[in-house]
Amino acid sequence: MRASKRVILMLALLLSACATARVGRDFDLSAFDSRVQQGVTTQAEVRGWLGVPTGIGTSVDTSGQRYEEWTFYYGEGRFPDMTDARLKILQIKFDQRGVVRAYNWSGERK
């Protein structure tokens, strides 16, 4: 199961068990997007901006190239209606030198 699906499932379970739930640590997607430079930004810089990633794994592209992938996520919502629920996910791929090669995000920008 992909990390984003696990996060959504975990968030749903947590939200069903309590009145208000928060998962992960909030982060600013716009600030990250304005700072990051593909091929230049390092893991140390990302860690300085966003802190410790929620998950670390490996991503393999269609050519067989392997990347270390960091995942950051934040979710919150109120039970029972969930009308205010929101989830942000940021996935960053680093090459063998620890430099950002690609990233993708989903969720809202603030």
C-alpha positions, 0 to 999 in steps of 0.5 A: 500500500502506498504511503499516501493511502496508509496516511489517509487510512490512518487519518480516517481511523484516528478521526473516527475515534475522537472529536478532533484529531491531528496527524503529523506536523504541519508544514508550509507547502508554499514556503517549501516550493519557493525555496527548493531548487531541483538539482541544488537543494540538499537533504540537510536544507530540507531537514532544516526547513521541514524537520524530520520526515514522517517516512523514508523509503525508496522510489524506483523510476521506469529506467531503474534509477533508485531515489531515496524518498522522504514523505511529510504529511499533516492531517486534521479534522473534527468528528463526526461530520468531517466537513473541515478535514484536510490532508497535505502530503509532500514527497521528495526524491533525492539522488545518491548525493542527497540532492533533490531530484523531484518532488510532488505534493497534494493538499492545500496551499496556505 
